[in-house]
Amino acid sequence: MKPAFLALAFFVWAVPHQPAFSAEEEKKPPSNFAKEARKKSPSFQEKKWTGTQGTSETQVQYDYVGPASQNLGNGQNGRIDEHYVDMYHMFMRHTLLMFLVQGGFEYQHMAFDAPSSAFIPKQLHAINGIVGIDARWSKKDLLHVETHPGFYGDFQGTGWAAFNSPLDIGYTRVVSNRFQWIIGFGLNTWRRSKLLGAVGFRWQINERWRIKAYMPTPTIEYVARPNLTLKLGADIRGDTFRVGPHFGDNRGSPSINSALMNYQEVRVGYITSWNIRPTIALNTMVGYMVGRQYDFHNGGPKLNGSGAPFVSIALLALFKLPGEELRIPQRNRISMRNIFKYF
């Protein structure tokens, strides 16, 4: 699940993957390798702010986590594996020069090989819309606001009680092409701590190495080839779900009927990102799930599990919609006519 449980799932966007060095080095033209890397592996976020007025983005992801020892509740312990599927599609459109509005949908599914008596849902689902806006009022200031209204639960009779709308807000300050810092906040009224905040940074050490120290996916990255990036990192994920009205009855614990449950999971591993084409990327991750937790609210059980190996594969594609290339004027020459031209 995309939202982080230890900190906020916020975003870094519109920061180009161009080489960044000291002030003297930045005056030098980029190397041939850097030019080729930017051509074959462009920043998807930069691409969203350039080109035609409309853009669409699609991602399909599948993960498998091997059998891991897990507290199943009622004094039981067992080994369960996990299948995870994530599919989303989003449309983006420039408007009034400084805004990038976004709308789309997402489906996430987790299946656990747990016995019927376990205090663990056999499946968790999230079917939600994506409504967001990016504001870029200068080359150094970027604001992202996004909400995910939809249904989060085991879908065993939860109905409208499973409806929630988490909100994420993130701000990026572009200090230079080499360094950016980020601060973000997440509001989820279902979560025990309704408001969470976090800070982080992105540091381009040189044209091949960079560090992304922000949640929920901190990484150290090395550009091995113009279209291939190797990474070491973590994936800290989780969300809050509502179980069905008879979930507890079926397990001899009616107090957790319709309960809210925090799901938490931490992974570490090795990642490869291969740009098959400039705006089509195949991302794989192999590593170890450190542990997972199912935490029921209102005095319900807290079920911890141990680790297991996992593998993940995702295909991400960005498409420009038909239309003329944007010709955005210099900001010190923007007129009201310019602004409404891009409405």
Beta strands, then each sheet from edge to edge (+ up, - down):
strand 1: 54-73
strand 2: 76-95
strand 3: 99-112
strand 4: 123-135
strand 5: 141-147
strand 6: 150-153
strand 7: 163-164
strand 8: 167-174
strand 9: 179-187
strand 10: 195-204
strand 11: 209-213
strand 12: 219-225
strand 13: 228-242
strand 14: 260-277
strand 15: 280-296
strand 16: 302-305
strand 17: 308-320
sheet 1: 7+ 6- 4+ 3- 2+ 1- 17+ 15- 14+ 13- 12+ 11- 10+ 9- 8+ 5-
sheet 2: 7+ 6- 4+ 3- 2+ 1- 17+ 15- 16+
end
